[in-house]
């Protein structure tokens, strides 16, 4: 999927976003929303739609030295139309490079201030000779729409788990396509299973897309119980979980628990009002239980927002490992029930109920035996299975398996509504 999406020039609006969403519709019954230019969304306004067809710079000899067709990062996103000749000194006022990474093309945007420009390697920049350059940008910036995709997967209850990823970057593999790909296949995985939660997947332009969705769905957000913003999931770095603004929600605890038992390296950081769209979902007027789960944090790896964030930078094994962590998080959320011990006066005799025989051949029999005792002791209707797993120091799945065994022999019952 990442390979198919990589060549497309996406921005916060335009045909590139729609083309990408049409590809996603081959995998999911995605609903595409079109919000017109000028629509008010809280303190913001949906911008004009930008589309790009061709862009290049020719040197004094008539050679194309910068060409959007070769790499769509070459163009400053949201560049207005231009066709004129100019001196090198004037042109340089519209060129962007990375002197500290001279072989890479930077990714730059100018969404809310009309401008034009080109991005190029600093190596190329230093070879430009004096003379008259021809600049051509065949773009349009006019009234249109902001597009985003949404997939709602109903469960047994209206309580929702929200997954969101941005879909507004051009050819950047980790910072865009890894999140899009992972959430698409996570949605497919969840389709196959019984679900107590409903799931909502958003594929939205960064910042303005989240603001627009929140403005249009304010009446629905009370259903959101847990949420994650997904990006940067295909690189070799360890996992980073950024807590929700509240800092102690169930999704915060579940993500930290899964990462702890997934093994190092990982880190957990507190919420800051900067980053991806978690800052919109966690704005004080909403304060939703939404965290962010990435591998390397944004702006901390040298490939970030450069042409080095390409299809060779992300790897299948890292995407798969990220997918497994996300899948495990949904499994813990789905299975985190409260139970009540039906025989709470002293420890029940487990041997005569066949429980010791049942775990005798298990490779982790000692842990499972202790898990049975922990579940019996703490299943008072107040402690969830996650509470018990954290107190006992065991992975959630061990505690969950112990609870299922105890339910089977009539020693445990699920608390209604728990």
C-alpha positions in Angstrom: 0.0 0.0 0.0 2.8 2.4 0.9 4.4 1.7 -2.5 1.1 2.6 -4.3 0.6 5.8 -2.3 4.2 7.0 -2.3 4.3 8.8 -5.8 1.1 10.8 -5.1 1.5 14.5 -4.3 -0.8 15.0 -1.3 -1.4 18.2 0.6 -4.1 19.5 3.0 -6.6 19.7 0.1 -6.7 18.7 -3.6 -6.9 15.8 -6.0 -3.8 14.0 -4.4 -5.8 13.5 -1.2 -8.9 12.2 -3.1 -6.7 9.9 -5.2 -5.2 8.5 -2.0 -8.7 8.0 -0.4 -9.9 6.2 -3.5 -7.1 3.7 -3.1 -8.0 3.2 0.5 -11.6 2.5 -0.6 -10.3 -0.6 -2.3 -9.5 -1.9 1.2 -12.2 -0.4 3.4 -15.8 1.0 2.9 -14.4 4.4 3.5 -16.8 7.4 3.5 -15.2 10.4 1.9 -16.4 13.8 3.2 -16.0 17.1 1.2 -16.1 20.3 3.2 -16.3 23.5 1.1 -13.8 26.3 1.1 -14.8 29.0 3.5 -16.6 26.8 5.9 -16.0 28.0 9.5 -14.5 25.4 11.8 -14.1 26.9 15.3 -11.4 29.6 15.0 -10.3 28.4 11.5 -11.7 28.5 8.0 -11.5 25.7 5.4 -8.8 27.0 3.0 -8.9 27.2 -0.8 -8.2 23.9 -2.6 -4.7 23.5 -4.1 -3.9 21.4 -7.1 -0.6 20.9 -8.9 0.1 19.7 -12.4 3.7 20.6 -13.3 6.5 22.7 -11.9 10.1 23.2 -12.9 13.1 25.6 -13.0 15.3 25.9 -16.1 18.8 27.2 -16.0 20.2 29.8 -18.4 21.0 27.0 -20.9 17.4 25.8 -20.9 18.1 22.7 -18.8 15.5 21.6 -16.2 17.6 21.7 -13.0 14.6 21.3 -10.6 11.7 19.2 -11.7 8.5 18.4 -9.7 7.9 15.3 -11.9 11.2 13.7 -10.6 10.3 14.2 -6.9 7.2 16.0 -5.6 9.1 17.3 -2.6 10.8 19.7 -5.0 7.8 22.0 -4.8 6.9 24.1 -1.8 3.4 22.8 -1.0 0.6 25.2 -1.8 2.8 27.2 -4.2 0.8 29.7 -6.3 1.1 29.7 -10.1 4.2 31.3 -11.6 5.7 31.6 -15.1 8.5 34.1 -15.5 12.2 34.6 -15.9 14.3 36.0 -13.1 17.9 36.4 -11.9 19.6 33.8 -9.7 19.5 36.2 -6.8 15.8 36.6 -7.0 15.3 32.9 -7.5 17.3 32.1 -4.4 14.8 33.9 -2.3 12.4 31.1 -3.2 14.7 28.1 -2.7 14.9 25.9 0.3 17.8 23.6 1.2 19.3 21.8 4.2 23.0 22.9 4.4 23.5 20.5 7.3 22.2 17.6 5.1 23.4 18.7 1.7 22.4 15.6 -0.2 18.7 15.7 0.9 15.6 17.5 -0.4 13.6 19.2 2.4 9.8 19.1 2.7 8.4 22.6 3.1 4.8 24.1 3.0 3.1 27.4 2.9 -0.5 26.6 3.5 -1.8 29.8 4.9 0.4 32.4 3.3 0.5 32.8 -0.5 4.0 32.0 -1.7 5.9 29.9 -4.1 9.1 28.0 -3.9 11.2 25.0 -4.7 13.1 22.6 -2.5 16.4 21.1 -3.6 19.6 19.5 -2.3 22.2 22.0 -1.1 24.7 20.3 -3.3 22.6 21.3 -6.4 22.0 24.7 -4.9 25.7 25.4 -4.8 26.2 24.5 -8.5 23.7 27.1 -9.8 25.3 29.6 -12.1 24.5 33.3 -12.6 22.1 34.1 -15.3 18.4 34.2 -16.1 16.3 31.3 -14.9 12.8 30.3 -16.2 10.4 29.3 -13.4 7.1 27.5 -14.2 4.5 26.3 -11.7 1.2 25.1 -13.2 -0.9 25.1 -10.0 -4.3 26.3 -9.0 -5.5 27.8 -5.7 -9.2 28.3 -5.8 -12.5 27.6 -4.0 -13.1 23.9 -3.7 -13.1 21.4 -0.9 -11.2 19.8 2.0 -11.4 16.0 1.7 -11.1 13.4 4.4 -12.0 9.7 4.9 -13.8 8.1 7.7 -14.7 4.5 8.5 -17.0 3.6 11.3 -17.0 -0.1 12.5 -19.9 -0.7 14.9 -19.6 -2.9 17.9 -21.9 -4.1 20.7 -22.0 -0.7 22.3 -21.8 2.9 21.0 -18.6 3.5 23.1 -15.9 4.2 20.6 -12.2 3.7 20.1 -10.8 6.5 17.8 -7.8 5.9 15.5 -6.6 8.9 13.5 -3.8 9.5 11.0 -2.8 12.4 8.7 -3.1 12.0 5.0 -1.6 15.4 3.8 2.1 14.7 3.1 3.5 14.0 -0.3 6.2 11.4 -0.8 7.1 10.8 2.8 7.0 7.1 3.8 7.3 7.1 7.5 5.7 10.4 8.3 2.4 9.7 6.6 2.2 6.3 4.8 3.2 4.1 7.7 0.2 5.3 9.7 -2.2 5.2 6.8 -1.1 1.6 5.9 -1.2 0.3 9.5 -4.6 1.7 10.3 -6.1 0.4 7.1 -5.0 -3.2 7.9 -5.9 -2.8 11.6 -9.4 -1.9 10.5 -9.5 -5.0 8.3 -8.3 -7.1 11.3 -11.0 -5.8 13.6 -13.7 -6.5 11.0 -13.1 -10.2 11.5 -13.7 -10.2 15.3 -16.5 -9.7 17.7 -16.3 -6.3 19.2 -17.7 -4.7 22.3 -16.4 -1.3 21.2 -17.2 0.6 18.1 -14.2 1.8 16.1 -13.8 5.0 14.1 -10.9 5.4 11.7 -10.0 8.9 10.4 -7.8 9.6 7.5 -7.5 13.4 7.6 -5.3 16.3 6.7 -3.1 17.3 9.6 -4.4 20.1 11.9 -7.1 21.5 9.7 -8.6 18.1 9.1 -8.9 17.2 12.8 -10.3 20.7 13.6 -12.8 20.2 10.8 -13.8 16.7 12.0 -14.3 17.9 15.6 -16.3 20.9 14.5 -18.6 18.7 12.4 -19.0 16.0 15.0 -19.1 17.8 18.3 -22.4 16.0 19.2 -20.7 12.6 18.8 -17.5 12.9 20.8 -19.0 11.9 24.1 -18.9 8.3 22.7 -15.1 8.3 22.4 -13.6 6.3 25.3 -10.1 5.7 24.0 -8.1 7.0 21.0 -4.7 6.9 19.4 -3.0 9.1 16.7 -0.8 6.9 14.5 2.2 7.9 12.5 6.0 7.2 12.2 5.5 3.5 12.5 7.8 2.0 9.9 11.3 3.1 11.1 13.8 1.1 13.2 13.5 3.2 16.3 12.0 2.1 19.6 8.4 2.9 20.4 7.3 6.2 21.9 3.9 6.7 23.6 2.8 10.2 24.3 0.1 10.3 27.0 -3.2 12.0 26.6 -3.6 15.4 28.2 -5.3 13.8 31.2 -2.3 11.5 31.5 -4.0 8.6 33.4 -6.8 7.4 31.1 -7.3 3.8 30.3 -5.7 4.1 26.9 -2.6 5.6 28.6 -2.4 2.6 30.9 -3.1 0.1 28.2 -0.5 1.5 25.9 2.2 1.6 28.6 1.3 -1.9 29.7 1.6 -3.4 26.2 4.9 -1.6 25.5 6.3 -2.8 28.9 5.6 -6.4 28.1 6.5 -6.0 24.4 10.0 -5.3 25.5 12.6 -2.6 25.1 13.4 -0.2 23.7 10.4 2.1 24.4 9.7 5.4 26.1 6.6 7.0 27.6 6.4 10.8 27.6 3.9 13.3 29.0 1.5 15.3 26.8 2.7 18.5 25.3 0.5 20.8 23.1 2.6 20.2 20.0 3.0 17.4 17.6 0.3 15.6 15.6 -3.5 15.8 15.9 -3.6 14.5 19.5 -3.2 18.2 20.4 -6.6 18.9 18.7 -8.4 16.0 20.3 -6.8 16.9 23.7 -7.5 20.6 23.5 -9.2 21.8 26.7 -12.6 22.2 25.2 -12.6 18.4 24.3 -9.9 16.9 26.5 -10.5 13.5 24.9 -8.6 10.3 26.1 -6.4 10.3 23.0 -2.7 9.5 23.0 -0.1 9.2 20.3 1.9 6.0 19.5 4.8 6.2 17.2 8.2 4.7 16.8 10.9 7.5 16.7 9.3 10.8 17.8 8.8 13.5 15.1 11.7 15.7 14.3 14.2 13.4 16.1 15.6 11.3 13.2 17.7 12.7 10.4 15.3 11.5 7.7 12.4 13.4 9.1 10.7 15.8 6.5 13.4 15.0 3.9 13.7 12.9 0.7 15.4 10.3 2.9 12.0 9.4 4.3 11.4 7.1 1.4 10.4 3.5 0.8 13.8 2.2 1.7 13.6 3.9 5.1 10.5 2.0 6.3 10.7 -1.8 6.5 8.1 -4.6 6.6 9.4 -6.0 9.8 9.0 -2.6 11.6 5.6 -2.1 10.2 4.6 -5.6 11.3 5.9 -5.0 14.8 4.0 -1.8 15.0 0.9 -3.5 13.8 1.2 -6.1 16.5 1.4 -3.5 19.2 -1.7 -1.7 17.9 -3.5 -5.0 17.7 -2.5 -6.0 21.2 -3.8 -2.6 22.5 -7.2 -3.3 21.0 -7.2 -6.8 22.5 -6.5 -5.4 26.0 -9.2 -2.7 25.5 -11.7 -5.3 24.4 -10.9 -7.7 27.2 -10.5 -5.3 30.2 -13.5 -6.4 32.2 -14.3 -6.4 35.9 -15.1 -9.7 37.6 -16.4 -10.8 41.0 -15.1 -13.7 42.9 -18.1 -16.0 43.6 -16.3 -17.9 46.4 -14.5 -15.0 48.2 -14.2 -16.5 51.7 -10.7 -17.9 51.8 -8.9 -19.5 48.9 -11.1 -22.0 47.0 -9.8 -25.5 46.3 -8.5 -25.3 42.8 -7.2 -28.9 42.5 -10.6 -30.5 42.8 -11.9 -28.3 40.1 -9.2 -29.5 37.7 -7.4 -26.2 37.4 -4.0 -27.4 38.4 -4.3 -30.3 35.9 -5.3 -27.8 33.2 -2.2 -25.8 33.6 0.2 -28.7 34.4 1.5 -28.9 30.9 1.6 -25.2 30.2 5.1 -23.8 29.5 4.3 -20.9 31.8 2.4 -22.9 34.4 3.9 -21.2 37.5 2.9 -17.8 36.2 -0.6 -19.0 35.3 -1.0 -20.6 38.7 -0.1 -17.3 40.4 -2.4 -15.5 37.9 -5.3 -17.6 39.1 -4.6 -16.6 42.7 -4.2 -12.9 41.8 -7.5 -12.9 39.8 -9.4 -14.6 42.6 -8.0 -12.2 45.2 -8.6 -9.0 43.4 -11.8 -9.8 41.6 -14.0 -7.8 43.9 -15.9 -5.8 41.3 -13.6 -2.8 41.7 -10.4 -4.0 40.0 -10.3 -4.5 36.2 -8.2 -7.2 34.6 -5.7 -4.5 33.7 -5.6 -3.4 37.4 -4.8 -7.0 38.3 -2.2 -7.4 35.6 -0.4 -4.3 36.6 -0.5 -5.2 40.3 0.7 -8.8 39.6 3.3 -7.7 37.1 2.1 -10.2 34.4 1.2 -9.6 30.8 -2.5 -8.9 30.3 -3.1 -12.1 28.3 -1.9 -14.3 31.2 -4.4 -12.6 33.6 -7.1 -12.8 30.9 -6.5 -16.5 30.4 -6.7 -17.1 34.2 -10.0 -15.2 34.4 -11.4 -17.3 31.5 -10.4 -20.5 33.3 -12.1 -19.4 36.6 -15.3 -18.4 34.8 -15.4 -21.9 33.2 -15.4 -23.6 36.6 -17.9 -21.2 38.2 -15.6 -19.3 40.5 -15.8 -16.0 38.7 -18.5 -13.9 37.0 -18.3 -10.8 34.9 -19.7 -7.7 36.6 -22.6 -6.4 34.6 -21.6 -3.3 32.6 -17.9 -3.9 33.6 
